[in-house]
Amino acid sequence: MHLQIVRYLLTNLIFINVLYFNTYMRIFLIIFVLISCISINAQQYWLPVNSPASHKIMKAQFLDTVYGWACGDSGTIVHTSNSGANWVLQENWTNEFPIDDIFFINRNLGWAISNDFFFQGTILLRTTNGGVNWIDSRYPDTTLVFNTIYFLDSSTGFMSGASGLIYKTTNAGNNWFNCYIDSSYCAFLYLMPKKNFYFVNSMVGYACGGQIDIQGMVWRTTNGGSHWYTYCVTAEPLYDIKAVSSSKIIATGGDLEYGLSMAISTDAGLSWNYRVTPLPGRGLTLGFRTPSELWVPLNFVPAYGVNLDSGNLSSDWTMVPAEGVETVNSVVFMSPTFGWSFGTGGTIFKYNSSIIGINGNEQENIPGDFILEQNYPNPFNPVTTIGYELKRGGLVNISVYNITGQLTEILLNSYQPPGYHNINWNASGKSSGIYFCTLSAGSNRKTIKMLLVK
């Protein structure tokens, strides 16, 4: 598989050599070092499933572990309503144009966005029956190009793209108005293309984007999207952005010349640090299998980048080859055992949960240092007990995360002596659903899945 990656990279480097002759040798050396030092687990992490699509799939969204959609070139929209046991093509008339983005707020109501770049501009698609039927409309200003769309609820949504403008709707997309973008933090570049949106809540949201060889950027709003602040963050574009907690925001991007890059803010987007990783390619999506295990498809390369420390800038990355696909473009996880990735040729892959076991428990690093027991009772309502045993004393952090990876509650963050301990979690004020409890001690982490049923 290493040879497959080498052949793919060198083929692309022939093209890059024409544009970036002075960087050819540096990129080659990066590839050589990667091949020399990367150790790949022989287990197959991703298993191919039957796909009705034949064109490249770029973006995907799951509402839960049952309903999901993905979109891509030549009008491709694929859908599953049975946890991926079957995928079907959804008909729409945009067969000549790519579906750039897709977004659902429930199992029936969703939007998609496409472009006829040279003649009639942006095409908006809307469905009220889960994509069985799509209704199209043209955005009136054909000079504007929109490539990404995001909705907070059935009425309020945002779209942006190559035009650099951010538009908002408060009536489900029937009308759109231009939002104000402040340029004071990053003058002259505030209209760079936007690639993706992510909202923490109805008021606080982020967009990311930029332009190759110019700037990677983040835009931030704290008033529901009416006013956006601009931040120059990285040297290359950012393609996806997510909130790990209310204060920690992470974004990914890069390009073939410099490789995968990551950006992190720990103060809710007010300031940013970034790092160009040793891995080639660019990150188009962020897929958190657990709060600590992050998968990023490398896009230009038939491989994934994997990080076991929540993407923190000082931590190591591993390159895991992608079998049977030219490139991987999108990764999405709804739980530690339910994940999907998508790539060229309409390929669809399901995460091989047998690697971690059917309970979804994460057993990382050195299991002998401590034991994290499954909570009891499980399912529970509203109190459950979490037991753990330490082989040696030290600083212990026990945190609970929701299914989207957002921090729900810190149960413990203090020194604990060796021996057996337990702690209760009272979820009285929480909604029903899946939660993940992570115990961290030193450099070791373990995670269990808990189910709250009310």
URCOR-V252356 format. One record per helix or strand of 2 or more residues. SS is the DSSP state (@ for helix, = for strand). FROM is the first residue (numbers start at 0). TO is the last residue. If there is no record, write none. Layout:
((SS,FROM,TO) (SS,FROM,TO))
This chain:
((@,1,18) (@,20,36) (=,45,48) (=,56,61) (=,67,71) (=,76,79) (=,87,88) (=,98,103) (=,109,115) (=,120,126) (=,134,137) (=,147,150) (=,156,159) (=,166,168) (=,176,177) (=,179,181) (=,193,198) (=,204,210) (=,214,220) (=,226,233) (=,237,242) (=,248,254) (=,258,264) (=,272,275) (=,286,287) (=,293,296) (=,302,306) (=,317,320) (=,327,334) (=,337,342) (@,343,345) (=,347,350) (@,352,354) (=,361,362) (=,369,371) (=,382,389) (=,393,401) (=,406,415) (=,418,425) (=,432,440) (=,443,451))
